[in-house]
């Protein structure tokens, strides 16, 4: 999907993701997916240029895997002079924790650059989902 390169874009992406995956993935995973997508779109809006047309492209892909669904989120923007990096935020800082949240919730994340911009992706493995669900239930 395409959302505006604007803070409202994160809200639209979260809503659409939740609508499409509510009956597909367990609720704890959906909460993590929504949080990570919000961080990735928010970072694209704050730190990167838009794609042509003033937009950010958002995508998710599910793959059947042993133990459940593997999910990949991907946010593509026009890129920035410096790529995404984890920052050290003071306890009083209002921002600077986004990629720490992504890293803490996703099994893997990374950045891919091409001639059009950059994509930041995050992957969630079903084995982790199963352990999380058991921990919450127990």
BALOBA-1460 file (C-alpha; in Angstrom, 3 decimals):
// residues 138
<rec num="1" residu="x" x="0.000" y="0.000" z="0.000"/>
<rec num="2" residu="x" x="1.040" y="3.617" z="-0.395"/>
<rec num="3" residu="x" x="0.617" y="6.154" z="2.410"/>
<rec num="4" residu="x" x="1.393" y="9.869" z="2.572"/>
<rec num="5" residu="x" x="4.864" y="10.929" z="3.702"/>
<rec num="6" residu="x" x="3.202" y="12.487" z="6.721"/>
<rec num="7" residu="x" x="2.587" y="11.377" z="10.324"/>
<rec num="8" residu="x" x="-0.955" y="10.381" z="9.323"/>
<rec num="9" residu="x" x="0.612" y="7.770" z="7.037"/>
<rec num="10" residu="x" x="1.621" y="5.676" z="10.054"/>
<rec num="11" residu="x" x="-1.958" y="5.648" z="11.333"/>
<rec num="12" residu="x" x="-3.306" y="4.559" z="7.935"/>
<rec num="13" residu="x" x="-0.709" y="1.785" z="7.655"/>
<rec num="14" residu="x" x="-1.394" y="0.509" z="11.198"/>
<rec num="15" residu="x" x="-5.137" y="0.432" z="10.591"/>
<rec num="16" residu="x" x="-4.841" y="-1.442" z="7.288"/>
<rec num="17" residu="x" x="-2.370" y="-3.977" z="8.721"/>
<rec num="18" residu="x" x="-4.651" y="-4.658" z="11.684"/>
<rec num="19" residu="x" x="-7.712" y="-5.050" z="9.428"/>
<rec num="20" residu="x" x="-5.962" y="-7.518" z="7.140"/>
<rec num="21" residu="x" x="-4.174" y="-9.645" z="9.749"/>
<rec num="22" residu="x" x="-6.585" y="-9.706" z="12.717"/>
<rec num="23" residu="x" x="-7.891" y="-13.188" z="11.883"/>
<rec num="24" residu="x" x="-4.584" y="-14.437" z="10.447"/>
<rec num="25" residu="x" x="-1.979" y="-14.060" z="13.212"/>
<rec num="26" residu="x" x="-2.193" y="-14.368" z="17.011"/>
<rec num="27" residu="x" x="-3.098" y="-11.140" z="18.881"/>
<rec num="28" residu="x" x="0.321" y="-10.771" z="20.603"/>
<rec num="29" residu="x" x="2.044" y="-10.939" z="17.219"/>
<rec num="30" residu="x" x="-0.408" y="-8.482" z="15.696"/>
<rec num="31" residu="x" x="0.361" y="-6.004" z="18.482"/>
<rec num="32" residu="x" x="4.093" y="-6.338" z="17.754"/>
<rec num="33" residu="x" x="3.542" y="-5.964" z="13.998"/>
<rec num="34" residu="x" x="1.472" y="-2.811" z="14.481"/>
<rec num="35" residu="x" x="4.092" y="-1.292" z="16.815"/>
<rec num="36" residu="x" x="6.989" y="-2.061" z="14.464"/>
<rec num="37" residu="x" x="5.153" y="-0.816" z="11.376"/>
<rec num="38" residu="x" x="4.330" y="2.432" z="13.182"/>
<rec num="39" residu="x" x="8.004" y="2.905" z="14.076"/>
<rec num="40" residu="x" x="9.213" y="2.171" z="10.541"/>
<rec num="41" residu="x" x="6.720" y="4.521" z="8.877"/>
<rec num="42" residu="x" x="7.357" y="7.177" z="11.517"/>
<rec num="43" residu="x" x="11.096" y="6.939" z="10.905"/>
<rec num="44" residu="x" x="10.565" y="7.209" z="7.145"/>
<rec num="45" residu="x" x="8.505" y="10.363" z="7.621"/>
<rec num="46" residu="x" x="10.924" y="11.964" z="10.110"/>
<rec num="47" residu="x" x="14.272" y="11.002" z="8.634"/>
<rec num="48" residu="x" x="13.934" y="10.180" z="4.922"/>
<rec num="49" residu="x" x="12.780" y="11.782" z="1.711"/>
<rec num="50" residu="x" x="9.478" y="10.675" z="0.222"/>
<rec num="51" residu="x" x="9.137" y="8.576" z="-2.895"/>
<rec num="52" residu="x" x="7.892" y="10.433" z="-5.986"/>
<rec num="53" residu="x" x="4.407" y="11.728" z="-5.301"/>
<rec num="54" residu="x" x="5.152" y="12.469" z="-1.633"/>
<rec num="55" residu="x" x="4.487" y="8.925" z="-0.456"/>
<rec num="56" residu="x" x="5.973" y="5.975" z="1.431"/>
<rec num="57" residu="x" x="5.359" y="2.395" z="0.290"/>
<rec num="58" residu="x" x="4.341" y="-0.123" z="2.967"/>
<rec num="59" residu="x" x="4.127" y="-3.875" z="2.453"/>
<rec num="60" residu="x" x="3.804" y="-7.069" z="4.447"/>
<rec num="61" residu="x" x="4.201" y="-10.669" z="3.430"/>
<rec num="62" residu="x" x="3.180" y="-13.835" z="5.216"/>
<rec num="63" residu="x" x="4.791" y="-17.197" z="4.573"/>
<rec num="64" residu="x" x="3.645" y="-20.482" z="6.006"/>
<rec num="65" residu="x" x="6.372" y="-21.963" z="8.173"/>
<rec num="66" residu="x" x="6.640" y="-24.709" z="10.727"/>
<rec num="67" residu="x" x="4.881" y="-23.444" z="13.841"/>
<rec num="68" residu="x" x="2.835" y="-20.693" z="12.182"/>
<rec num="69" residu="x" x="3.198" y="-17.700" z="9.898"/>
<rec num="70" residu="x" x="6.479" y="-15.942" z="9.211"/>
<rec num="71" residu="x" x="5.805" y="-12.233" z="8.624"/>
<rec num="72" residu="x" x="7.939" y="-9.615" z="6.915"/>
<rec num="73" residu="x" x="7.164" y="-5.899" z="7.076"/>
<rec num="74" residu="x" x="8.808" y="-3.516" z="4.594"/>
<rec num="75" residu="x" x="8.716" y="0.287" z="4.397"/>
<rec num="76" residu="x" x="10.221" y="1.950" z="1.342"/>
<rec num="77" residu="x" x="11.015" y="5.664" z="1.153"/>
<rec num="78" residu="x" x="13.196" y="7.970" z="-0.907"/>
<rec num="79" residu="x" x="16.194" y="7.465" z="1.359"/>
<rec num="80" residu="x" x="18.324" y="9.897" z="3.295"/>
<rec num="81" residu="x" x="21.946" y="10.998" z="3.298"/>
<rec num="82" residu="x" x="22.640" y="8.698" z="6.253"/>
<rec num="83" residu="x" x="21.000" y="5.291" z="6.595"/>
<rec num="84" residu="x" x="18.970" y="4.209" z="9.609"/>
<rec num="85" residu="x" x="21.047" y="3.578" z="12.725"/>
<rec num="86" residu="x" x="20.265" y="2.787" z="16.320"/>
<rec num="87" residu="x" x="20.888" y="5.802" z="18.522"/>
<rec num="88" residu="x" x="21.547" y="6.100" z="22.217"/>
<rec num="89" residu="x" x="18.749" y="8.132" z="23.744"/>
<rec num="90" residu="x" x="18.937" y="9.875" z="27.113"/>
<rec num="91" residu="x" x="16.198" y="8.864" z="29.523"/>
<rec num="92" residu="x" x="14.624" y="12.314" z="29.102"/>
<rec num="93" residu="x" x="14.812" y="12.309" z="25.284"/>
<rec num="94" residu="x" x="11.503" y="12.445" z="23.432"/>
<rec num="95" residu="x" x="12.763" y="10.280" z="20.563"/>
<rec num="96" residu="x" x="15.644" y="8.061" z="19.471"/>
<rec num="97" residu="x" x="14.249" y="4.689" z="20.542"/>
<rec num="98" residu="x" x="12.440" y="3.572" z="17.370"/>
<rec num="99" residu="x" x="14.974" y="1.109" z="16.012"/>
<rec num="100" residu="x" x="15.545" y="-0.273" z="19.512"/>
<rec num="101" residu="x" x="11.830" y="-1.079" z="19.601"/>
<rec num="102" residu="x" x="12.053" y="-2.664" z="16.138"/>
<rec num="103" residu="x" x="15.107" y="-4.689" z="17.169"/>
<rec num="104" residu="x" x="13.461" y="-5.802" z="20.403"/>
<rec num="105" residu="x" x="10.224" y="-6.982" z="18.809"/>
<rec num="106" residu="x" x="11.401" y="-8.374" z="15.453"/>
<rec num="107" residu="x" x="13.659" y="-11.382" z="14.980"/>
<rec num="108" residu="x" x="15.662" y="-9.531" z="12.317"/>
<rec num="109" residu="x" x="15.656" y="-6.173" z="10.624"/>
<rec num="110" residu="x" x="17.746" y="-4.524" z="7.979"/>
<rec num="111" residu="x" x="18.063" y="-1.943" z="5.231"/>
<rec num="112" residu="x" x="18.274" y="-2.366" z="1.477"/>
<rec num="113" residu="x" x="19.173" y="0.485" z="-0.850"/>
<rec num="114" residu="x" x="18.654" y="0.743" z="-4.581"/>
<rec num="115" residu="x" x="18.657" y="3.566" z="-7.092"/>
<rec num="116" residu="x" x="15.173" y="4.695" z="-6.069"/>
<rec num="117" residu="x" x="15.567" y="4.869" z="-2.308"/>
<rec num="118" residu="x" x="15.711" y="2.517" z="0.639"/>
<rec num="119" residu="x" x="13.618" y="-0.188" z="2.236"/>
<rec num="120" residu="x" x="13.738" y="-0.981" z="5.924"/>
<rec num="121" residu="x" x="12.379" y="-4.429" z="6.723"/>
<rec num="122" residu="x" x="11.622" y="-6.454" z="9.824"/>
<rec num="123" residu="x" x="10.947" y="-10.191" z="10.059"/>
<rec num="124" residu="x" x="9.057" y="-12.199" z="12.665"/>
<rec num="125" residu="x" x="9.561" y="-15.979" z="12.942"/>
<rec num="126" residu="x" x="6.769" y="-18.318" z="14.046"/>
<rec num="127" residu="x" x="8.987" y="-20.098" z="16.598"/>
<rec num="128" residu="x" x="9.312" y="-16.807" z="18.479"/>
<rec num="129" residu="x" x="5.566" y="-16.252" z="18.161"/>
<rec num="130" residu="x" x="4.849" y="-19.652" z="19.683"/>
<rec num="131" residu="x" x="7.200" y="-19.025" z="22.626"/>
<rec num="132" residu="x" x="5.690" y="-15.577" z="23.207"/>
<rec num="133" residu="x" x="2.164" y="-16.972" z="23.155"/>
<rec num="134" residu="x" x="3.107" y="-19.686" z="25.634"/>
<rec num="135" residu="x" x="4.770" y="-17.183" z="27.946"/>
<rec num="136" residu="x" x="1.677" y="-14.969" z="27.916"/>
<rec num="137" residu="x" x="-0.660" y="-17.939" z="28.460"/>
<rec num="138" residu="x" x="1.485" y="-19.443" z="31.254"/>
